[in-house]
Amino acid sequence: MLTFSFATVIVAFVVSAYGHDCKEYILTPSDQSLIDMMKHYLHTSRKADCPVTPSQQDIGVTYIRWGKKICPGNSDIVYAGQAGGNHYANKGGGTNYLCLPSDPENGKPYSFDNDGLYGAQYEIHSSTKPSRLSATLGHKEVPCAICRRKGKSSVLLIPGRTSCYKGWKSEYSGFLMSERKNHNSKDYICMDGKAEPLDSRSSNEYGALFYPVRAKCGSLRCPHTKITLRCFVPFVQNKIKHIMFTSVHLFKCLSA
């Protein structure tokens, strides 16, 4: 409010200095000194009140790369871990898959019987696997990585495509996966097309499961019946993202 009041004073002062008949009025040294002081205050207060717009390299988005322990070459890894989720038969609890860090900082032992988080495993076999994925992944635990891509501010999961729309660039591609249709629901995720096992072990607990998703054409307008859905994770081009980010900060600054 103080900034707005001073701005009003300056406008009113300049208008009165020029007079109602728009004839130029010669400012006295004291008048000019007051105006200079007001301008200096507005300039310095704007810097203090409004956030400094970060450079494009400070902008970044995070996403999960399912089925891999590393991030694509253009992204930084935040942490690597193991995919987990609720048991497929539990009627309550979470419905999303989680990427759990490999170095957890756990709390104290908990006696209440509410097991709601299990390791996730691939349900991929010779008869159910999509092309390019190995049947040896069956019953193996699933790795994951949290990745950060600098210079970007939007990320999508696009199902049913293997190429980008105009203005977007692909980060990784793969296959759409979720729980089996007669199990309790889970979110859809994009499993990397070159997915790998977490390690050589296989606990085979049947906790949280990853099945390839098949599209049922009919009400769904798709070109072929009973197709395995591909997916990919793209980013919008830098220029567009930078403009969007700057506009948001400009709006916040003006409305503060």
ZINOR-V532784 format. One record per residue. N is the residue number from 0. RES is the residue in one letter. SS is DSSP state (~ for helix, > for strand, _ for the rest). OMEGA is omega as a letter, one per 30 degrees, with the letter a starting at -180 (* if undefined). Layout:
<<N | RES | SS | OMEGA> <N | RES | SS | OMEGA>>
This chain:
<<0 | M | _ | a> <1 | L | ~ | l> <2 | T | ~ | a> <3 | F | ~ | a> <4 | S | ~ | l> <5 | F | ~ | l> <6 | A | ~ | l> <7 | T | ~ | l> <8 | V | ~ | a> <9 | I | ~ | l> <10 | V | ~ | a> <11 | A | ~ | a> <12 | F | ~ | a> <13 | V | ~ | l> <14 | V | ~ | a> <15 | S | ~ | l> <16 | A | ~ | l> <17 | Y | ~ | l> <18 | G | _ | a> <19 | H | _ | a> <20 | D | _ | l> <21 | C | _ | l> <22 | K | _ | a> <23 | E | _ | l> <24 | Y | _ | a> <25 | I | _ | a> <26 | L | _ | l> <27 | T | _ | l> <28 | P | ~ | l> <29 | S | ~ | l> <30 | D | ~ | a> <31 | Q | ~ | l> <32 | S | ~ | l> <33 | L | ~ | l> <34 | I | ~ | l> <35 | D | ~ | l> <36 | M | ~ | l> <37 | M | ~ | l> <38 | K | ~ | l> <39 | H | ~ | l> <40 | Y | ~ | a> <41 | L | ~ | a> <42 | H | ~ | a> <43 | T | ~ | a> <44 | S | ~ | l> <45 | R | ~ | l> <46 | K | ~ | a> <47 | A | ~ | a> <48 | D | ~ | a> <49 | C | _ | l> <50 | P | _ | l> <51 | V | _ | l> <52 | T | _ | a> <53 | P | _ | l> <54 | S | _ | a> <55 | Q | ~ | a> <56 | Q | ~ | l> <57 | D | ~ | l> <58 | I | _ | l> <59 | G | > | l> <60 | V | > | l> <61 | T | > | l> <62 | Y | > | l> <63 | I | > | l> <64 | R | > | a> <65 | W | > | l> <66 | G | _ | a> <67 | K | _ | l> <68 | K | _ | a> <69 | I | _ | l> <70 | C | _ | l> <71 | P | _ | a> <72 | G | _ | a> <73 | N | _ | a> <74 | S | _ | l> <75 | D | > | l> <76 | I | > | l> <77 | V | > | l> <78 | Y | > | l> <79 | A | > | a> <80 | G | > | a> <81 | Q | > | l> <82 | A | > | l> <83 | G | > | l> <84 | G | > | a> <85 | N | _ | l> <86 | H | _ | a> <87 | Y | _ | a> <88 | A | _ | l> <89 | N | _ | a> <90 | K | _ | l> <91 | G | _ | l> <92 | G | _ | a> <93 | G | _ | l> <94 | T | _ | a> <95 | N | _ | l> <96 | Y | _ | l> <97 | L | > | l> <98 | C | > | a> <99 | L | > | a> <100 | P | > | a> <101 | S | _ | l> <102 | D | _ | a> <103 | P | _ | l> <104 | E | _ | a> <105 | N | _ | l> <106 | G | _ | a> <107 | K | _ | l> <108 | P | _ | a> <109 | Y | _ | a> <110 | S | _ | a> <111 | F | _ | a> <112 | D | _ | l> <113 | N | _ | l> <114 | D | _ | a> <115 | G | _ | a> <116 | L | _ | a> <117 | Y | > | l> <118 | G | > | l> <119 | A | > | l> <120 | Q | > | l> <121 | Y | > | l> <122 | E | _ | a> <123 | I | _ | a> <124 | H | _ | a> <125 | S | _ | a> <126 | S | _ | a> <127 | T | _ | a> <128 | K | _ | l> <129 | P | _ | l> <130 | S | _ | l> <131 | R | _ | l> <132 | L | _ | a> <133 | S | _ | l> <134 | A | ~ | l> <135 | T | ~ | l> <136 | L | ~ | a> <137 | G | _ | l> <138 | H | _ | l> <139 | K | _ | l> <140 | E | > | a> <141 | V | > | l> <142 | P | > | l> <143 | C | > | l> <144 | A | > | l> <145 | I | > | a> <146 | C | > | l> <147 | R | > | l> <148 | R | > | l> <149 | K | > | l> <150 | G | _ | l> <151 | K | _ | l> <152 | S | _ | l> <153 | S | _ | l> <154 | V | > | a> <155 | L | > | l> <156 | L | > | a> <157 | I | > | l> <158 | P | > | l> <159 | G | _ | l> <160 | R | _ | l> <161 | T | _ | l> <162 | S | _ | a> <163 | C | _ | l> <164 | Y | _ | a> <165 | K | _ | l> <166 | G | _ | a> <167 | W | > | l> <168 | K | > | a> <169 | S | > | l> <170 | E | > | l> <171 | Y | > | a> <172 | S | > | a> <173 | G | > | a> <174 | F | > | l> <175 | L | > | a> <176 | M | > | l> <177 | S | > | l> <178 | E | _ | l> <179 | R | _ | a> <180 | K | _ | l> <181 | N | _ | l> <182 | H | _ | l> <183 | N | _ | a> <184 | S | _ | l> <185 | K | _ | l> <186 | D | _ | l> <187 | Y | _ | l> <188 | I | > | l> <189 | C | > | l> <190 | M | > | a> <191 | D | > | a> <192 | G | _ | l> <193 | K | _ | a> <194 | A | _ | a> <195 | E | _ | l> <196 | P | > | l> <197 | L | _ | l> <198 | D | _ | a> <199 | S | _ | a> <200 | R | _ | l> <201 | S | _ | a> <202 | S | _ | l> <203 | N | _ | a> <204 | E | _ | a> <205 | Y | _ | l> <206 | G | _ | l> <207 | A | > | a> <208 | L | > | l> <209 | F | > | l> <210 | Y | > | l> <211 | P | > | a> <212 | V | _ | l> <213 | R | > | l> <214 | A | > | l> <215 | K | _ | a> <216 | C | > | a> <217 | G | _ | l> <218 | S | _ | l> <219 | L | > | a> <220 | R | _ | l> <221 | C | _ | a> <222 | P | _ | a> <223 | H | _ | l> <224 | T | _ | l> <225 | K | _ | a> <226 | I | > | l> <227 | T | > | a> <228 | L | _ | l> <229 | R | > | l> <230 | C | > | l> <231 | F | > | a> <232 | V | > | a> <233 | P | > | l> <234 | F | > | l> <235 | V | > | a> <236 | Q | _ | a> <237 | N | ~ | a> <238 | K | ~ | a> <239 | I | ~ | a> <240 | K | ~ | a> <241 | H | ~ | l> <242 | I | ~ | l> <243 | M | ~ | a> <244 | F | ~ | a> <245 | T | ~ | a> <246 | S | ~ | l> <247 | V | ~ | a> <248 | H | ~ | l> <249 | L | ~ | l> <250 | F | ~ | l> <251 | K | ~ | a> <252 | C | ~ | a> <253 | L | ~ | a> <254 | S | _ | a> <255 | A | _ | *>>
